[in-house]
Amino acid sequence: MPLDPSFIGRTYPPTPPYEVGREKIREFAVAIGDANPAYTDPEAAKALGYPDVIAPPTFPFLITYQASAQVVEDPELGLDFSRVVHGDQKFAYTRPVRAGDRLAVTVTIDSIKSMAGNDVLSVRGEVHDQSGEHVVTALMMLVARGADEAGE
Amino acid sequence: MAISFDEVAVGTELPAQSFPVTRATLVRYAGASGDFNPIHWNEKFALEVGLPDVIAHGMFTMAEAVRVVTDWVGDPGAVVEYGVRFTKPVPVPNDGVGAVIEVTGKVAALLDDRRVRVDLVATSGGQKVLGMSRAVVQLS
């Protein structure tokens, strides 16, 4: 059954703040094999003009994806997550995420489209820091494959 | 280390890179990212849902591809926009070798405020794995 288009434009309450720690950034940088010192060495980050170590460009997805669980698991929307694939992902940064940030995400359903029997859901996460300043916007497109394509 | 806007032109190539990915890489990425979807570590599950093998996290491939940009520009915070489309999965066989993600990039457009758009091409096993892979980068 197609997703209910009346959910387009729905905004969920901001998530409780996620506190970004130096060691979490280090763990993530190691996991992607990226030795850029701006991720692990506060002095290297300061030399680039940042108050503390910064996170790699895709790090905010950890936080925005967690926040999008509100949509994915919204019983009223009724998305079958076992049929969902990640179609595309975009980030628009005001500044890089950095250690010490306390980040809240406000999630909005930008669009719901039905294409070739699939539901295409665009979810926007606006990430703000503890001062209320914008840090990054994450745009995620999810594709829920039609039931007839999903096997039995 | 910083790249000046005046040094680049449309067509300027960024140094290409190859990123190996093994099952161990995926387990580590699952832990660091919190994405424990079994298609990224459980072969039986992956085959049952119709995949050719365990596949890499799309977000892992996205993270690797932009390293061509961040290693070129030096300051990762110079990336002001970054987006990809996940077009093909990266199968990662359990053969001790795994897969390799090959990434090239070139300057595709000169923008206002000394910014450029870099278009990236990511392939694995000869297949293009990302589409519309683009970053907007602030140069000095």
Interface residues (C-beta under 8 A of the other chain):
Chain A: E27 F28 V30 A31 I32 G33 D34 N36 A38 Y39 L48 Y50 I54 P56 P57 T58 F61 L62 Y65 Q66 V85 H86 G87 D88 Q89 K90 F91 A92 Y93 R95 P96 L139 G151
Chain B: F19 T25 R28 Y29 G31 A32 S33 G34 D35 V49 G50 G58 M59 F60 M62 A63 E64 V66 R67 T70 D71 G74 D75 P76 G77 V79 V80 E81 Y82 G83 V84 R85 F86 M132
